[in-house]
Amino acid sequence: MAQMTDKQIQRTRFKVGELQKRIAVLEATREDLERQIRKLSESVPEDAVDATEQREGYVAYGSYAQSVIARKSNLRRSLDDIVSQTGDIAVELRTELDALDSYERIRARRLAQQAETRQARAG
């Protein structure tokens, strides 16, 4: 029983670590996507542009703006997916952390009982 609990603790700690790494990667990706969207929004603040629209200082602004708007839309969809995945992993992480807490409590009780037994034998 003691070995089983120790192995469960070790496996669960590993899972927690892996889930935390995945969340960190998703968070970094989210920040990067948000930065890209901000940069594109500075370049083309509109959400819709006619392909034939002209702007001073731009060659074929309408086509350029449409491609930037499409890129922002794709980034927003990716961002929504990242947020969803992060939420799902956060739920899984909470479950693993609860399990780890439970295993560690069981282990602590077992160790306390062993200490009491040793003390009773010695006393």
N, C-alpha and C positions, 0 to 999 in steps of 0.2 A: 504494500500500500504506500509506503514512504517513497519508494522509487517511482511509483506511478505518479504521485503528486509532483515530485521533483521534475519528472519528464514533462508533465503537463505544464508546469510553470515555465520550464525552458522553452517548450514549443510555443506557448502563448506569448512569452516575451519576444520571441523571434517574430511572430505574426504582428505583434504591436509595432515592433521596429520597422518591419516592411511596410505596414500600412502608413506609418508616419512618414516614411520616405516617399511613398506614392503621393501622399497629400502635399508634401513639400514640393515635389516636381509639378504637380497640378497647380499649386499656388504660384510658383515661378512662371509657369506657362500662362496662367491667367493674367498676371501682371504684365507680361510681355505683350499679350494680345491687347490689353487695355492701352498700353503705350502705343502700339501700332495704330489702333483705332483713333487715338487722340491725334497722332501725327497726320493721319489721312484726313481727319476732320479739319485740321488746320489748312490743309491743302485744298480740300473741296468740302465746304461746310454744308452744301445742299444734299438733300436726300433723293432728288430727282432732277435731271437736266436733259434737255433736248440735245440729241447728237449733233445738231447743226449749230448749236449756240457758240458764239464767238466771245472771246475776252481779250482785252488788250494785253499783249505780252505773251500770249499763248498761241501756238499753232494747233488747230483742231481741239480746242478746249472741250467742246461737247463730248467728243469721243473719249478724251482723257478723263473727264469728269465721270462719265458713265462707268469706265473701268474702275475708277477709284471707289465709286459708290457700290459697285458689285463686290469689290474686295472688302469694303467695310461690312457689307451684309454677310459675306462668308465668314469674316472674323467674328462677327456677333453670334452667328450660329455656332461656331467653334467655341466661343466663350460660354454660351449657354450649355453646351455639352460638358465643358470643363466644370462649370458650377454644379451641374447635375451629378457628374462622377464624384466630385469632391464631397457632395452631400451623402451619396451612397457609401463612400468609403468611410466617412465620418461616423455613420451609423454602425458600420462593421467594426470600426475602431472602438466605439463605445461598448459594443458587445464583448469584444476581446478584453478590454480593460476591466469590465465587470467580472468576466471569467477569471482573469488574472488575480483580481482582488479576492475573489472567492477561494481560489487555490492557495493563495498566500495566507489567508485566514485559517484554512484547514491545516496548512503546514505549521503555522504558529501554534495552533491548539495542540497538534501532535507533539511538537517540541516541548511545549509547556507540560504536557502529560508525562513525557519521558523524563523531564527534569524532576517533576514531583515524585515519580516512581523511584528514580535514583536517590532522591533525598530521603524518601521513606525507608529505603533499604539501608542507607548509610546511618540513618538516625535511630 
